[in-house]
Amino acid sequence: MRRVILNFHGIGTPGRPLEPGEAEYWVAPELLGETLALAERLSDHVTLDLTFDDGNDSDLELAAPILSRFRKKAHFFVLANRIDAPGSLSTQALRELVARGHEIGSHGAGHVDWSACSLESLQNEVGPETRDRISASAGVPVRAAAIPFGRYNRRVLKALRLAGYQLVYSSDGGAWRPGQYPIPRTSPRSDMDMQDIEAILLGREPIRRKLRRYVSRAMRARM
């Protein structure tokens, strides 16, 4: 059985100023709902898991009701520095997601490129202080991390292993198999339609894109 993880960011209209390039990863609520409906129809061929990055307030306000309608759980990765900030998940919202059966993970302290961090900054992003802040807000242990922007190298992966994260997610794309580290995800964009989503779920993307993804992943592992 093919297994794919789709990683969403914002749903609907942003409640905070966006970073450069971020807007293309904000999608309409309909795309999420139609994706889950498609996954149900393709359930004999593919298993779909969902994650959400950045800790936007749309995770609870818009995504969670759609997930409930399809009886689907997700893993929400939040930024410690944005908890309780306007447009982001509050402490109460995190606990509500947990109460609904979802999981909470770490996306770091600030939204920065971990592969470009100094050792001190990287420790601040993935170390116990940041993880404990997220855990205290959510009221549950934090065992998983999602790498911002999907940018990593061997130093980042080593830091995550030393920090004790049981699961680490990238944005490498493609299907995943048990034992992969980091675990690949694909992020839907606002310019995608359901044909694009179906191609991702069934592995029918263009060969050139698959080769580019393979080469990119191999290069990161050597850096």
N, C-alpha and C positions, 0 to 999 in steps of 0.2 A: 504493500500500500504506500503510495507516494504521500509524503507529509510536507506541508508548506506552512510557513509562518508569515502572515501579513502584518506589517507594523504601521499603524495609523498614528498621526500626530494630532492636528486640530480638526474638529468637526464643526461645520457651520461657520459662523462669523466670529473672528478673533475678539477676545475681550481684553487684549493688551497689544502694545506695539510689537510688530514682528521684526525679526532679524532679517538681514538681506538673504534672499533666496528661500525664505521659510514659507512664503505664501503658497507656493506651488504644492506644498504638502498638506494644506488645509483643504478638506474635501467636503462635499455636501453630505448631509445625513443619509440621503437616498443611496449614495454609493455604498455606504456601509451596509445598509439594509439589503440592497440588491446583491452585494457580495455574499452575505450570509445565506440568502435564499439560493444563490447559485451553488454554494458549497453543499447545501443540503441535497440539491439535485445531483451533484457529482460525488456524493458520499461513497459510492462504490469504487471510486477511482482515487480519491484524494481525501486526506484528513487535514482540515484547516485549523490552525491555532492562531490566536490574535494577541498582539501586544500594542501598547500605546505609550509613546514617548513624550516627554516634556512636562507632564503634569498639568495640562490645561484644564480649566474648569468645564470645558465641553465634555471631558471624559465622564463626569457624573451626570451633567445636565442633559446631554444628547446621546452619547454613546451607550451609557449603562442601560437606559430604557430599551434601546434596540437590541442590545445583547440579551436582556431578559426575555424579550419577545421570542428570541430564537433559542432560549435556554443555553446560552453560551457564556463561558467564563473567559476572563482575559487577565493578562499580567500588565500592570500599569507601572511605568518607570518614571519616577519624579525627581526633580531637582531640589536639593535641600534648601537652597537659597530662595526658591520661589514659593515655598509652602506658605500659605496665608497671604500671598501677594495678589493684587488685583488681576483678574483674568486667569489665575492659577488655582489649583486645588487647595482648599483649606484643610486644616487638621480634621475638622468635622467631616468634610467630604471624603478624605482618605479613609476614615473609620466607617463611613457609610458604604464605600466600595468594598471594604473588608467584610462588613456585615452581609453584603450581597453575595459573598463567596468568591470575590476576585482577590488576586495577589498583588502585593506592592513590592517594587524593586527600586534599585538606585540607578539614577542617570547622572550621578555626581553632584557636586555642590553648585557650580555655575555651568552654563552651557558652553563648554570650551573643548578644544581639540586636545584630547589626552596625549596624542602622539607628539605634540609640540610642547608639552609641559616640561618644566624642570622637575627634578626628582621630588623637591619639596612640594611643588604644586600638584604633582600627580598623587602624592601621598594624601594631600588634602582632599582630592577628588574621590579617591577610591578607598581611603583608609577608614578606620573604625569611627572616628568622630562624625564624619558625614553620614555613614551608614547608621550610626546610633541616633542621629537627629531624625532621620527619616523613619526609623523604627519606632522611636518614641511618639512621633506624630501619628503614625498609622496604628500603633498599639499591637504590632506583630513583628516577629523577626524578619529581617531583610536578608535573603539568601541569594538573590540574583542581581546582576548588573547589566545595563545596556550601554554600549559604547556610543557616545555622542558623535554624530556625523558619520558613523561607521569607520572612523579613522583610528587605526591601531598599528602597532608594531610589536616585536617580541618583548620590548621593555614594558609596554602596557599590559600584555598578556601575563607576563611574569608578576607584575604588581597586583593584578587581579587574583592570580592564584595564591600569592602570599597573603592577600587580604582575606582569603577564605571563602570567596564567592563560589557557590556550588554550581551556578549556571551563569554563563556570560553570553550575551547576544550581540551580534554584529549587524551590519546591513549589507552583507555580501550577496544576498539574493540566491535564488534557487531552492531546491528541496533540501531537507536535512535528514541526516541519519543519526541514530543514537551513538553517542561517543564523540560527535564532532565538537571541536572547540576552536573558536567560538561558534555558536549556533547561528546559522545564516537566516536572515529575514529579508523580505522585500517590502518597500514602502510604496503604497499607491499614491498617485499624484492627481491633481485636479484635472489634468488634461487626459486622463485615462477613461476609457469606457469599459463596458462589460466584456467586450471581446478581448481587450487587453488583460483584464483580470482573469478571464478563463484561460488565456494562453499561459499566464503565470502559474495558475493552479495545476494545469495539465502538463506543464513543461514544454509548451509549444512555441516558446520564444525563438526569435531568429538565431541561427547558429553563430553569427558574428557576435551577438550579445553574450551568448553563453561562453564563447572563447575569451572574450574580453573580461568577463567575470572570473573565469578560471585563472587567467594570467594575473589579474589584479590581486586575487586572494593569495596566490603563490608569492608574489612580490612582497606583500605585507608580512607574510610569515618569515621572510628572510631579513627584513629591515631591523 
